[in-house]
Amino acid sequence: MPELLNEQTREEIRQVFKNLKEPVRILFFGTQEQCDYCSETRQLVEEVSALSDKLNLTVHDIQVDDLLAHKFNVDRVPSLVVASLDGQQVSDHGIRFSGIPSGQEFSAFINALALVSGRDSGLSQQTRAFLKNIDTPILLQVFATPT
């Protein structure tokens, strides 16, 4: 299959990834059975993760690795989980991408990798204090459709 990222795009991503501080684990969930964009999504994250030694990609079949998928609340394919990696410890930050992160979602994916690598959300202390006082679960989802 031809590469999805051209050299100019790879170089732009390398420039962003120069600032990666800590390791990031990308968990890809797909399946062999009737999965639109699974192969393209896997290829894309393989190409992206190859651009930095701070990125670690693992590939999972949602049916074979159903317990892991459940642990990370993944119920769609293809899906990506962006987590921090400290030694062998994987820490979930709740960042998910369902479907292929292309178009506008691609820059959000690259930014999510950089954000998790920095281990800092960039939120003000006031915002952090406010968020600590939220005592009910909140599910925040952002949907984008290709146009």
ZITAMO-V474084 format. One record per backbone hydrogen bond with DSSP energy under -1.0 kcal/mol. CO is the residue of the C=O (numbers start at 1). NH is the residue of the N-H. E is the energy in kcal/mol with one decimal. If there is no record, write none. Layout:
BEGIN
CO & NH & E
CO & NH & E
END
This chain:
BEGIN
6 & 10 & -2.5
7 & 11 & -2.4
8 & 12 & -2.1
9 & 13 & -2.3
10 & 14 & -2.6
11 & 15 & -1.9
12 & 16 & -1.5
13 & 17 & -2.8
14 & 18 & -1.1
16 & 19 & -1.4
17 & 20 & -1.6
23 & 85 & -2.0
24 & 56 & -2.8
25 & 83 & -2.8
26 & 58 & -2.6
27 & 81 & -2.1
28 & 60 & -2.6
29 & 79 & -2.1
30 & 62 & -3.1
35 & 38 & -1.3
37 & 41 & -2.5
38 & 42 & -2.7
39 & 43 & -2.4
40 & 44 & -2.5
41 & 45 & -2.6
42 & 46 & -2.2
43 & 47 & -2.5
44 & 48 & -2.5
45 & 49 & -2.7
46 & 50 & -1.3
48 & 51 & -1.9
49 & 52 & -1.1
52 & 55 & -1.2
54 & 24 & -3.0
56 & 26 & -3.2
58 & 28 & -3.0
60 & 30 & -2.5
61 & 65 & -3.5
65 & 69 & -2.4
66 & 70 & -2.3
67 & 71 & -2.3
68 & 72 & -1.8
69 & 74 & -3.1
70 & 73 & -1.6
78 & 99 & -3.6
79 & 29 & -2.9
80 & 97 & -2.2
81 & 27 & -2.5
83 & 25 & -2.8
84 & 91 & -2.3
86 & 89 & -2.3
89 & 86 & -2.9
91 & 84 & -2.2
95 & 82 & -2.0
97 & 80 & -2.6
100 & 102 & -2.0
102 & 105 & -1.6
103 & 106 & -1.2
104 & 108 & -1.1
105 & 109 & -2.2
106 & 110 & -2.4
107 & 111 & -2.5
108 & 112 & -2.1
109 & 113 & -2.0
110 & 114 & -1.9
111 & 115 & -2.7
112 & 116 & -2.5
113 & 117 & -2.0
114 & 118 & -1.8
117 & 22 & -1.2
124 & 128 & -2.5
125 & 129 & -2.5
126 & 130 & -2.2
127 & 131 & -2.7
128 & 132 & -1.9
130 & 133 & -1.0
131 & 134 & -1.4
END
